[in-house]
Amino acid sequence: MTQREPIDEHFSAAVAALTPRPAATAAGADELLALFDSQAGSRHLDFAARGLGSRKQGYYSIGSSGHESNAAVAAALRPSDPALLHYRSGGFFVHRARQVPGQNPLRDVLLGVVASADEPISAGRHKVFGNAELGIIPQTSTIASHLPRAVGLAFSLERAAQLGVRHEWAPDSVVVCSFGDASANHSTATGAINSALHCAHQGVPMPLLLVCEDNGIGISVRTPQGWIETTYGNRPGLRYFAADGADPVRCLEIAREAADWVRQHRAPAFLHLRTVRLMGHAGSDVESGYRARTEIVADYDRDPLLATAKVLVERGVLTPDEVISRYEAKRAEVDRIAEEALGRRKLANADEVMAAIARDRPEAVARRAGVIDRQRRENAFGTRPPESEGPLTLAQAINRSLAEELARDSGAVVFGEDVARKGGVYGVTRGLRKKFGGARVFDTLLDEQSILGTALGAGLAGLLPIPEIQYLAYLHNAADQIRGEAATLSFFSDGRYTNPMVVRIAGYGYQKGFGGHFHNDNSVAALRDLPGVVVASPSRPDDAAAMLRTCVAAAREDGRVCLFLEPIALYHTRDLHESGDGGWLADYPAPGEGHVPIGRAREHGDGRDLTLVTFGNGVPMSLRVARRLREHGIAARVLDLRWLAPLPVADLLASARATGRVLVVDETRRSGGVSEPVLTALADNGFDGVAARVTSEDSFIPLGDAAYHVLLDEATIEQEALRLAKH
């Protein structure tokens, strides 16, 4: 099964050439033997993966060869310390498994390589290093995307303890996060490390061990010599440690020193682990295309497995023959397990593949949304609960709903740029910090990746994060934290880990007096196609309060990732038809009375001639158009979708079939906008009536009155509605 590689032959030849030493009971012999066995196991897993790949029976061959010195990092930490690993951290994974009885890391990795449904962390969906019993949170190979989560988890461990929130991690845990030297240059990595230092600079506990596995090359692009040390060796606030994988004894010492320092000081440290990449980037990589043969062969002598073998021989722990025998025995063990793995079952159908994308338990969500803790509500609101205040604006309703959730759940935290003392750019979070304290409502640095990374880590620490992204346009700076991290964790952990969060995002167009592209943005296409992610889009104040309540319940009960899009232009809107009519105000829905199931629309009116399907700013525009249509003898109803993902297809079809004519009123762009899936849903489900759409233009939104040249307006809606009604 394992194929012979040049590095394989070099190892055997180099060990055979070593001079035997008299047998001795050397200090640390057991630890070195364990280290060698873990490193050898990881090496033979790489050989097996390449062999399986060449036979078209394996599907992942980015190996850890040359990086096996990271097993020393596992030895320096506790198996309960949360770990987010680089895809070359195979040595770490195998060695940590040695610390917990009953583990079989060789089998687990090989089941992942062959995409078996019996693989215990992702059930064959992807080959990842992950194991809940080992405290290893599975990560995909997206470059550096796991660093913000690691920072968020290190931050949240201490914050959860401060709030008395229970979680699965020990109080003095160290979060370890490994990554490559090429990944260290990614903006996600630099932003995450900056965020960790930003916290530490303020005295905020940050027990984070950053491990840079530096092999000097990213696929084919070389890292300049000395770059990592120059960049991080003297960084204020970041304790720097360096070790060479070719010196296993010193590597163990330095790794332990670094881990102990972080555990004691609760501050970030950077472990620069010098490694070497053997056998190229991946199975398909032809390394000789960009590296000279002499350079490739020269790296063989820096092999960490060979280095450990030399120490064992030099100290008289093993003879050269015993090393080779141990090495070959590990090959035979891996080969046997690989053959067994090939016979294990695969994912059988689409339902099985998608089963772990997200839990969906609407009954549990409804129960939680209806729970009333009268004492906590009284502590938050006194004798005047929000349902007794009278009609509220959209901003006020969201504010009261946030207060209610903070009162209900001691683990709920609200954070983002300007949300604390200022109360948000639009005052939506005003007063929450004063009422609930700075530990639960706090400002962050200006970095959306760090904000979302904090949320990703907070959920793992038992908190319920409700972060704010100040404007929809700013979310796109950090979209992969939703797409690549939040949306996938349950999928790649077979539901063992989730990312409970409700991300509040101010967005859409029509904001008067302050705008332009970055403050008026209607691009939602990147959000709608994320499997399992809920996209809520409230328009009315009462819906916003109830839908936020639902999203928080779904996050807590099902671990759902919920994106809550708030129309900026409607935050403080009071009137609907005429000045002073108060038509856009609404009473706050009391708990137990206001719950909006995910994927349920709201219908306004019962007209039989035309259905206007819309959302967000389109709702008040459509209601005004519907009123004017009555003057033409046309009775229209307005369907507020409320949820952009999942779409309320059943309600859409019922409303469409009631009139036989549908006009989709879509304030987003014509290409990639919401109208596309709405019309598709109608067609897919056999709607045989007439359907059309009006949208905004495929344009960015400019400043001032020019915005109304490209945004959908009521005149266009009315004109198309009249045409369609007469069709």
N, C-alpha and C positions, 0 to 999 in steps of 0.2 A: 504493500500500500504506500508507505513513505518512499518517495523517490530519492535517489542519491544525488545530492547537490555538491558542487565544488567545496562549499564551506563545510559540508559534512565530512568529506574525505580529508580536508585539511585538519579538522579537529582530531580525527582518529590518528592521523600521522603525527601531529604535533604532540599528542599525549603519549603515543608509543615511544617517542624519542626522549621523553623525560627520564631522568635518573631516579630510580626508586630510592626511598629513604627508609631507615629503620622504622618499624611500626611504633607508633607513639599515641598516647592519649592526650591530644593537644587541647588546650583551652578553646572552647567555642567550636569543637569538632562537630557536635550534633547540629549546631546552627548552620554550619557550612555545608554539611551533608544535606540538610533540608533545603538549603538555598540551591545547591546543585541539582537536586531532584526536581525542584520547581522550574528551574531554568531549562533543564533538559526536557521536561514535559512540555513546556511552551515551545521549545525548538522543534520537537517532533510533531507537535500540532501544526506548525507551519509546513513542515515537510508533507504531512498527510493532506493538508488543505491544497497544496500545490498538486499533489498526486491525484486527488479527487477531481480537481479542476481540469487536469489534463485528460481525465477519463469522462468529462462532462457529467460528473456525479456530484460535484461540489460547486458552490456558488459564491464563495468569498475567499480571497487569498491575500488580503493585506496583512502581512505577517508582523511578528514582534521580534524577529531575529536580529540580534545586535542590541536590542533594548532590554534583554532579560535582566539587566541590573536593576530594573524597577521592582524586582522581587524584594530587594532590600528595603524599599519604601514600605511595602506591605509588612515586612518583618518589624519595622519601626513603629507601626501603628497598631491599634486595636481592631479586631474584626468588626467592632460596633461603630467605628468611625465612618461616617458617610463618605463614599468615594464616587467621583465622577471621572471616568477614565478615558484617556487617549486610546485610539484604536490600536496602538502598538504596546499596550500595557498588559500583554498576555502573561508575562512573568508575575506581575502583581496579582492578577486574578488567580492564577494557579496557587501562588504561595499563600494568599489570604485564605483560600479554601482549606489549606492544611491546618489552619488555626481553628476550624470549626468542625466538630465530628460529623460524620455522615455525608460529607460532600464528595462529589465526583466531578471535578472541574474538567478533566479530559473528555469525559462523556458529554458534559454540557456544551463545551465548545464545539465538538464534532457534530453534535445534533444540530447546532446552529449552522455549521458549514454546509451540511446536506439538507438544510431547510426542513427538518423534521418537526411535525406538530407536537412531538413529545419533548422538544427542547423546553426547559423549565422556566425560562424568563419571557421570551417573546413568542413561544409556541411556533417557532419556525418562520416567523414573519421577517426576521432579519437576524444576521449574525451580530450579536452585541455582547459586550461584557456586562453582565448584570445578574444580580442574585440578591433577593431581599434578605435572606439569612446571613449574607456576608456584608450587608450594608452597601452594596454596589448598585447604584441607580443607573439603569441602562441608558447609554447615549448612542446616537447614530454617528456617522462619520462626517456630519456637517462641520466644516472647519471652525473651531473655537466657539461654536454656538453654545456650548455648555458652561462656559466661564461665567456669564452673568448669573446663571442659576446657582452656581457654586457660591458666588459672592452673596447672593440673596439668601441661601441656606445658612451660611455662616452668620450673617446678620440676624436672621430670624430665630436661630437657636437661642440666642440671648434674649431677644425680644419676647419670644414665647415664654421663656422662664420668668421674665419680668411680669408678664400678664397672667401667669399661673395656668398656661395652656399646656396640656399634656401632649407628648409626641413620642415617637419610637426611639429617639436618640438619647444617649447618655448626656447628663448636664455638662460634662467637661469634654465633649466630643471635639475632635479636630476634623474639619472638612478638608479632604484632599482632592485636588483637581490636577490632572496631568494633561499635557498637550505638547505639541512639537515645536521646534524652533521656528519653522516656517509659519505655523499658526500664531506664534507670538506676535507676528507683524499685522495680523488681521485687526481691523478696527474694533471688532467685537471683543477681542482679547485685551487690546490696549484700553478700551473703555471700561471693561470689567475690572482690570487691575487698578485703573485710576479711581474707580468707585470704591474699591476696597481701601485704598489709601485715603480717600476722602473721608470715609468713616473713621478709620484709625486716627487720622489727624485730629478729629474732634473727640477722641476718647471713646468712641463707640466700639464695643467688643467686636472683633473680626477674626475668629479662630480659623484661619484659612491657610493651608499649605499648598502653594502653587508649585507644581513640579514640571519644569521644562525639560523634556527629553530631547536633548540637542544632538542630532546626528549630522548636522551641518548641511543638510540638503532637503529641499521640498520638491518631491518628484524629481525634476531635473535642474531646478534652480538652486544655486548654492547660497547658503547664508554666509555673509562676509565673516571672515575669521575674527573672533573676539566680539562680535556684535551683541550677543546675548549678555555677556559679562559687562560690556560697556553700557548697555541700556539699563540693566537691572542691578548691576553690582554695587552701585552707590546711590540707589534711589532713596531719597529721604522717606522714612516711615516704613520701609520694606527691608526686613532682615534678610540678608543674602547668605546662602550656603552653596558650596560647590563640591561636587564629587565626580570621580571618574569611574565609569562602569568597569574599566579594566583593572581596578583595584577593589575587589569585593569586600575585603576586611574594612578598608577605610570607608567604602561606600555604606556599609552597615552602620559604622560609627557616625558618619555625617548625617545619614537619614534619621537615625535615632535622636541625634542632637537637635536637628531641625524640628522634628515632630514634638519633642519635649518642650522646645522653646515656645512653639505656638500654643501648646496645651497650657503652659504656665502663664504666658503673657497675654493670651487671648488677642493676639495681633497677627497680621499677615506676615508670612515668610515666603521666600523664593528659593527653592532648591533647584540649582542648575545641575542637572544630571547629564554629564557628557556620555554620549552613546555612539554607536556606529550602526549604520543601516546595512544589513547584509541581505543579499538576494533581491535587491531592487525595491522599488516602491510597492509593487503588487505582482501577482502572477503573470499579468499581461505586459509588464514593463520590461523593455529591452534596455537594460542599464548600459550596455556597451555602446549604445547610440550617443551617449553624452558624457561617458566617463572612460578614461583610458584603462586598459586591462591592468596595467601595473598599479594604478591607483586602487582599483577594485580588490586586487589580490593583497595589497598592502594592508587593507582594512581587516583581513582575516586574523592578523595577529592582535587586533584590538577586541576580539570576540570575548564578551563577558563570560560566556560559558567556559571557554578555554581558560580564562583567567582564574575562575573558581576551581577548575580542575587542577591547575598548577599549584594553587595554595594547598589543596588537599594532599597532593603528592609531596610538596615541599615540607609539609608538617608531619608527614608520615601517617596521615589518616587513611589514605588509600594508596595502593600501588598503581602504576599506569594501567596494568591489565585490569585491575578492579574498577578503575574509572571507566575504561572502555566497556567492560562487562555491564556496569551499571547503566551506562549510556545506551547500549544495545538492548538491554532489558526494557528500558523505557520506550524504545522504538517498537519492540514487540508488543508492549502493552497498548500503545497508541494504535498500532495496526489492528490489533484484535478489536478494540473498541470501535474503530472506524468501520470495520466490516459489520459489526453489530448495528451501528448507526444507520447503515445503508438499508437495513431491513425494517427500520421503524417507520411508522405511518407519516404521511404528509397531510397538509391541510386539504380537505376534501372538496370544499365548495366555497362560493362567495360569502355565504352566511357565516361560515366558520372563520374565514379571513377577517371579516368585518366585525365579528362579535365583540372584540375588545376595543373598538374605536371609542365608544362612550357608553356608559350605563344610561338607561332611560327608564326611570321609575316615576311616572307622573303621579301616582297615588302618594308615594312618599314625599314628593315635592309639594303636593297640595296640602298634606298634613302639616309639614313644617311651616309652609307659608301661612297657615291658619292658626299657628300656636300663638297664644297671648300670655305673656308674663306680666301681669298687671303691676307688680311691684317695680319691675325694671322699667316699664313704660312710665310709671309715675315718677321714678327717679330721673328719667330723661326729660319728660315734658311737664312735670308738676301736675297741676289740676286742669291744665288746658291741653289735652291731646290734640294732634293736628286735625282730626276729623271734626273738632268743635270750632276750628278757626274760621270757618266759612270758605268761600271760593279762593283757590290758590292759583298762582301762575305755575308754569312748567318747572321753572327753577326752584320755586318754593316747594313744590310737591316732591321733587327729587331730593332736596335738602332734608325734608321731614322723613322721607323713606330711608335715607342714609342714617339719620339719627335713630330711627326705629331699629335698623339692623345692628347698629353699634350697641344699642341697649340690649337687644335680644341675645347677641352672641359676643361673649367676652373675648373671643379670638378674632373678631372682625377688625381689620385695620384699613384706614383710608389714607392714601399717600399719592404724591405726585408733585409737579412743579407748582408752587404758589397756593397749594390747597389749605395750608394750615393757618398761619396768622392772617394772610390776606383773604382767605376764604374762596380762592379761585378767581380767575380773571373775570368771571361773570357772577361771582357771589354765590355760586351753587353750594359750596361747602362752608359758607360763612357760619361761624359760631360753633362748629363741631369740635374744633380743638379746645376751645374754652370749656365745653361741656364734657368732653371725654378724655382730655389730656393729651400731651405731646407724644406719649408712647403709642397712642392708637391713631392719631391724626397728625401726620408729619410731612414736612417738605422734603423733597429729594433734590439731588443735583440735576442739572439740565442735561439729561441723557436718556432717551426713551428706551434704549437697550437695557440700561441699568434699572429703570423703573419696572420694566417687564421681567427682568431677571430677578429682581427683588420679589415680585409676585410669584414667580416660579419656585423660588426657594421657600417663600413663606408658606405655600401650600404643603410642602413636604415637612414643615415644622409644625403642622397642626393649626396654623392660622388661616383666616379667611380673607385673602387680599382683595381689596377693591381699589385698584390703582386708577389714576386719571391720566389720560393722554390729552394734552391741552388742546390740540387740534388734530383733526383727521389727517391732514397732510403730514403731520409729524410722525404718525404711526408708521408710515412707509419707511422711515429710517430704520425701523426695528422690526419689520414684518416677520423676519425669520424667527424671532423669539416666539411668535404665535404659530407660524406655519411649521417650522422645523423642530421646535421644542414643546410648546404647550399642546399643540394638536396631536403630537405623535407619542407622548410618553405612555399613555394607556395602551396604545396599539402595540408598542414595542416592549411592554412589560406584561402583556396579557391581562391588563386591568389591575395589576398589583399596585402600581403607582398612578396617581392622577394629578391633575393640575387645577384644583378648584380656584376659580377666580372670576371676578366680574370687572371687566376693563371698561371704564367709562370714557367715552370719546366724544368730544364736542365736534360737530361737523356740519356738512351740507352748506348750501349757498344762501343767498338772500339776506346776508347780514348787512345792515345799512350803516354807513358812516365809518366803517372800519373793515377792510376786506383785502381783496387781492388773493392771489392763488393760495398763499399759505394760511389764510384765515377763512377762506371760502373754498371748500374742497368737496367734491361730490363723487370721488373715486372709491367705490366699494367693491369692485370686481375681485380684488385680491383677498377679500374677506369671505365672500360667499361660497367659494369652492373648497373650503377647508373641512374635511370630513369630521363630523362630530362637534364642530364649533357652532355655538348658538349666536346668531346675530339678531339682536333686538333693536327695533327702531320705533320708539314711542313718539307720538305726536301730541296727544292731549295730556294735561296734568294728571288726571285720575289714572289713565293708562300707564303713564310713566311710573307712578308710585307703585302700582300693582305689579307691573312687569319687572321692576327692580326687585321687588319682594320675591317674585318667582325666580329670577336669575340667581339671587343669593341662595335661595332654597335649593336650586338645581346644583349650584356649585358645592354646597355643603353635603347634600344627600347623594349626588351622583358624581361628584368630582368634575362637573362640566366646566369647560372654558366658555364664558359668555362675554360677548362684545356688545356694549350698550351704547348705541349711537344716539346722541342727543342733538336735536336741531337747534343750533345757536340762535337762529332768527326767531325762534318761538319761545326762548327762555323767559322773556319778560312780556310777551304778548298778552294783552288782556281782552281785546275786542275781536270779533269775527266779521260782522257785516257793516256795522256803523260805529263811529267813535262813541265810546261810552256804553256800548251794549253789554260788555263783560262776557261776550259769547265764547271766549277762549279760556275762561277761568273754570275751575271745577272743584268740587269738594273732594277732600282727601278720603280715600277708601279705608275704612276701619279694618284692622286685622280680622280675618275670618269672613270678610265680605268682599275684599278686593284681591282676587288671585286670577291671573291670566295664564292659562295653560300654554306652554310653549307650542307654537304652531297653530294658534287660534286667532282668527281675524276678528274685526269689529265692524258691524254694518250700521250705517247711518241712513235711515229712511227705508222705504219699501217700494220705491218707484218700479213700475213694470216695463218701462220703455228702454232704459239704458243703465248699465252698471259702470261706474267710474271706479277703477281699481287703482289704489294709490298708497302712499305712505309718507311720513315725514311732513315737509312743507307742502306736499301735494294734497294733504287732507284738508286744511282750511281753504286752499285754492279751489279744490273740487267742490267743497260744500258751498262756496260762494257761486261757483258756476252752476251747480245744481239748482240753486235758488233762482238764478236768472233763466235757466232752461224752463222753469215752470211758467214763465211769462210767454213762452212759445208753445205751451201745451205739452211739454215733454216732462214726464215724471222719471227722474233719475234717482238711483240709490248710490251711495258712496261706500265702498269697501276699503277700510283701512287694514292693510296687510298686517301691520304691527311687527311681524317677524319676517326678516329677510332670509333667514336660515334657521330651522327648516321652514320653507314656505308653507302657508296654510292652504294646502291644495284642496282639501275637502270643502272648506268654506268658500274658496275661490270658485270652485265648480258649481256649488249650490247657488251662489249669487249670480254667476254668469248665466246659468240655465234659467234662472227666474226671469231674465229679461231677453235673453237671446242675443244681446248686443253688449260688447265690452269695449271700453276705451281705457287703456292702461295709461295713467298719468304718472310719468316717471321724471322726477327732477334730476336724475343722474344722467350720464352720457348715453348717447344712442348706441355706441359700441361698448359692450361689456356692462351695460347698465342693468337695472333690475327688471326692466320690461322684457328682456330676452328670456329669462327663465319663466316669467309669468305666462307669456304667450306659448312657450314650449310646453308648459304644464297643461294648458288648455288643449293644445293639439294632441299631446300624448294621451290625454284622457278622453278623447273623442268629442270634445265640444264642437258642435256643428253649426253654431251661430256665427255672427259677424264679429270680428275682433280687429282692433287697430291700436296704435300707440302714438303718444306724443311725448317727446323727450327734450332734454337740454342738448345742446350741440356737443360735438366731439372737440371740446376746447377747454383750455384752462380758463379760469375765471379772472378777468382783469379788474382793475380798480374802478370805482365810481359807477356812473350810469352805463358805462360800456358793458358792465356785467350783464345787463338786461338784454343785450343783443344776443347772448349765447345761453342764458338761462331760460327755461320754460316759463311762459307767462300765461295768465288767465285768458287772454284773448285767443291764444292759440288753442287752449283746451276747449274753450267755448265753440270756436269755429269748427273744430274736428268733431265735437260732440253733436253739433247740429247736423253736420254732414252724415254722421253715422246713424243718428236717430231716424233720418229720412231714407236710409239705405233700403 
